[in-house]
Amino acid sequence: MDDKTNIVSHDDMQTEPVPTQVVPIEPVPTQVVPTEPVLSKSVEIAVENYFDTMEDQAVTDLYEMVLSEVEAPLLSCVLRHTGNNQSQTALVLGLNRGTLRKKLKKYGML
């Protein structure tokens, strides 16, 4: 019995070009450092808008109103960040835990 083995050399093989896929590289997010305090500028704009809206009406207790408008979302945001851990929240805010609880009660967050 005569077994013949077909040997194919690399040079005899025909290869088709393999299509390549270009995967775009996403830029690494960088932290943007504002050139001016963003929060203070936001408060300034909000207060100016409030005065414009009030026109000639008397404005009173503005300080307490602004504090409550800023303080409640601040507390909520930090609580979420700390997983509702009041001790950590107080630490992040630089408050005594008792003071934090008092503020949470004030805004109906307890």
C-alpha positions as CSV (number, residue, x, y, z in Angstrom):
1,M,0.0,0.0,0.0
2,D,1.4,3.3,-1.0
3,D,0.6,6.1,1.3
4,K,1.3,9.5,-0.1
5,T,1.3,12.4,2.3
6,N,0.5,15.8,0.8
7,I,2.9,18.3,2.3
8,V,2.1,21.9,1.7
9,S,4.7,24.4,2.4
10,H,4.0,27.8,3.9
11,D,4.8,29.5,0.6
12,D,2.1,27.5,-1.2
13,M,-0.6,28.6,1.2
14,Q,-2.8,31.5,0.2
15,T,-4.0,33.7,3.0
16,E,-6.6,36.3,2.9
17,P,-6.0,39.6,4.7
18,V,-7.7,39.6,8.1
19,P,-9.8,42.7,8.6
20,T,-8.7,44.6,11.6
21,Q,-11.1,46.6,13.8
22,V,-10.0,50.0,15.0
23,V,-11.2,50.5,18.6
24,P,-11.2,54.2,19.6
25,I,-9.4,55.0,22.8
26,E,-11.5,56.9,25.2
27,P,-9.7,59.8,26.8
28,V,-9.0,59.4,30.5
29,P,-11.2,61.9,32.4
30,T,-9.3,64.5,34.2
31,Q,-10.4,66.6,37.0
32,V,-11.0,70.2,35.9
33,V,-9.8,72.7,38.4
34,P,-12.0,75.8,38.2
35,T,-10.3,79.1,37.9
36,E,-12.8,80.6,40.4
37,P,-14.9,79.1,43.1
38,V,-17.9,77.6,41.3
39,L,-20.1,77.2,44.3
40,S,-19.8,80.8,45.5
41,K,-20.4,82.0,41.9
42,S,-23.5,79.8,41.7
43,V,-24.8,81.3,45.0
44,E,-24.1,84.8,43.7
45,I,-26.0,84.2,40.5
46,A,-28.9,82.5,42.4
47,V,-29.2,85.5,44.8
48,E,-29.1,88.0,42.0
49,N,-31.8,86.1,40.2
50,Y,-33.9,86.0,43.4
51,F,-33.6,89.8,43.7
52,D,-34.6,90.2,40.1
53,T,-37.6,87.9,40.6
54,M,-38.7,89.8,43.7
55,E,-38.6,93.1,41.9
56,D,-40.0,95.7,44.3
57,Q,-41.1,93.3,47.0
58,A,-39.5,93.5,50.4
59,V,-36.9,90.8,51.0
60,T,-36.4,89.6,54.5
61,D,-34.7,86.6,56.2
62,L,-32.6,86.1,53.1
63,Y,-29.7,84.6,55.1
64,E,-31.8,81.8,56.6
65,M,-33.5,81.1,53.3
66,V,-30.2,80.7,51.5
67,L,-28.7,78.6,54.2
68,S,-31.7,76.2,54.2
69,E,-31.7,76.0,50.4
70,V,-28.0,75.0,50.4
71,E,-27.8,73.1,53.7
72,A,-30.6,70.5,53.1
73,P,-29.2,69.3,49.7
74,L,-25.6,69.4,51.2
75,L,-26.7,67.1,54.0
76,S,-28.5,64.8,51.7
77,C,-25.6,64.5,49.3
78,V,-23.0,63.8,52.0
79,L,-25.4,61.2,53.6
80,R,-25.6,59.4,50.3
81,H,-21.9,59.6,49.9
82,T,-21.3,58.0,53.3
83,G,-24.0,55.3,52.9
84,N,-26.2,57.1,55.5
85,N,-23.6,56.8,58.1
86,Q,-24.3,59.8,60.4
87,S,-20.9,59.6,62.2
88,Q,-19.0,59.7,58.9
89,T,-21.3,62.4,57.6
90,A,-20.6,64.6,60.6
91,L,-16.9,64.0,60.2
92,V,-17.0,64.9,56.5
93,L,-19.0,68.1,57.3
94,G,-16.9,69.0,60.3
95,L,-19.9,68.9,62.6
96,N,-20.6,67.3,65.9
97,R,-22.9,64.3,65.4
98,G,-25.5,65.9,67.7
99,T,-25.5,69.1,65.6
100,L,-25.9,67.0,62.4
101,R,-28.9,65.2,63.9
102,K,-30.5,68.5,64.9
103,K,-30.1,69.7,61.3
104,L,-31.4,66.5,59.9
105,K,-34.5,66.9,62.1
106,K,-34.9,70.5,61.0
107,Y,-35.2,69.5,57.4
108,G,-37.3,66.4,58.1
109,M,-34.5,64.0,57.1
110,L,-34.7,61.8,60.2
